[in-house]
Amino acid sequence: MAKINKGFLNLKENYLFIEIGRKIREYTEANPGKAIIRMGIGDVTLPLAPVVVEAMQKAAAEMGVKETFKGYEDSGRGYSFLREAAAGYYKSFGVSIEPDEIFISDGAKSDSGNITDIFGENNVVMVSDPAYPVYVDSSIMNNKQVIYADATEETGFVPVVPKDVKADLIYLCSPNNPTGAAFTKEQLTGWVNYALENKAVIIYDAAYEAFISPDCDNNPRSIFAVEGARRCAIEICSLSKTAGFTGTRCGYTTVPKELEFYDDSGTVYNVLKIWSRRQGSKFNGVPYIIQRGAEAVFSPEGMKQTREAIAYYMENARIMSETFDELGIKYTGGKNSPYIWFKCNMPSWEFFDLLLTEKQVAGTPGVGFGKNGDGWFRLTAFSTRENTIEAMKRVRELL
Ligand SMILES: Cc1ncc(COP(=O)(O)O)c(C=O)c1O
């Protein structure tokens, strides 16, 4: 008799985006003439940078020639050209990572979930409330206990280091989805010290690091900018938002060589070795063509072109922030993040309905990311300029 992994029975119904989709569909069917501006899902709208497309076309041509054709990749960690390019990128903001500490992935979602495989069921996992839902779901699927670190209006939606609670694994995300809040170096140092004291591991989701404004040197782009983080953290990175790779799929995960974990008897194991073993058995790499496209992101021209797209989105974020500033509505994000997280002064779902039915703008109810999100609402800056301006006009009319 085949037995189910009971973790799957403990998952909550994943109803957030399904429910949003259903409500939009029903509204559209009942009101066919009314166009909806979608500012809910955090997907990009600009195309890939020309330099990325060129690199992928060149790589596709190589795949059609006997001498340059590529099959399985030997290392299973990604081609060295891309690992070296990613290490060079780290270096550009002052962080020293060796190429063989970098694992090329098909994106941050897979690795932030898959990483739980190598940590036993008896780990207590701490997740901020609110949080990107993957952290909770993948921990529950792996039968781990989940506890929460509150991120609230009072803390600026940054999770606060707990005083008397012990966690073994900690998910942190900065700049944060959904709240847009970014850790200062001091705040992140607090978490690193907590992890070191508790021999815990931080899984640090840096999917939005590229949105940190160049003039904000006190908001680290990487947890490895913090002293001691190499002994307690894994960093998960993505080109999805950095370079418009949501449909192209490529990211990288950084596991420092000195990072350790333990068995019940206290025997020490090397995390990089075990993660490498796990990847060797369960992952066969990212396509060569995509890895060449990703390499181009880190080239000087790639950096220039992809930063132009980020600047476009951040101008949307500025327009949105300005609107909420003028309306005197509290919000976080918008500065180092493509998300605006604002106080809607009513249950989040009620506001969702109001904004949709009165103004035909779709966003994301904050409560979908955790109980502390109720009364808050997320809008993304990934829309077009025209839609952003129009949506803000409608928000002004409503609020
Ligand atoms: C915090 C966070 N991590 C990871 C991801 C997923 O990234 P990827 O497309 O690289 O899987 C997202 C996507 O929205 C995200 O918001």
The ligand as a Tripos MOL2 file, in Angstrom:
@<TRIPOS>MOLECULE
LIG
   16    16     1     0     0
SMALL
NO_CHARGES

@<TRIPOS>ATOM
      1 C1         10.6970   36.2110   -2.4240 C.3       1 LIG1
      2 C2         10.6780   35.4190   -3.6710 C.ar      1 LIG1
      3 N1         11.5060   34.3860   -3.7850 N.ar      1 LIG1
      4 C3         11.5130   33.6230   -4.8830 C.ar      1 LIG1
      5 C4         10.6690   33.8790   -5.9340 C.ar      1 LIG1
      6 C5         10.6710   32.9770   -7.1160 C.3       1 LIG1
      7 O1         11.6860   33.2990   -7.9640 O.3       1 LIG1
      8 P1         12.0320   32.3950   -9.2330 P.3       1 LIG1
      9 O2         11.2430   32.9460  -10.3670 O.co2     1 LIG1
     10 O3         13.4920   32.5810   -9.3740 O.co2     1 LIG1
     11 O4         11.6610   30.9990   -8.9160 O.co2     1 LIG1
     12 C6          9.7870   34.9400   -5.8700 C.ar      1 LIG1
     13 C7          8.8690   35.1880   -6.9860 C.2       1 LIG1
     14 O5          8.0020   36.0000   -6.9820 O.2       1 LIG1
     15 C8          9.7880   35.7220   -4.7070 C.ar      1 LIG1
     16 O6          8.9530   36.7480   -4.5790 O.3       1 LIG1
@<TRIPOS>BOND
     1     1     2 1
     2     2     3 ar
     3     2    15 ar
     4     3     4 ar
     5     4     5 ar
     6     5     6 1
     7     5    12 ar
     8     6     7 1
     9     7     8 1
    10     8     9 2
    11     8    10 1
    12     8    11 1
    13    12    13 1
    14    12    15 ar
    15    13    14 2
    16    15    16 1
@<TRIPOS>SUBSTRUCTURE
     1 LIG1         1 GROUP 0 **** ****
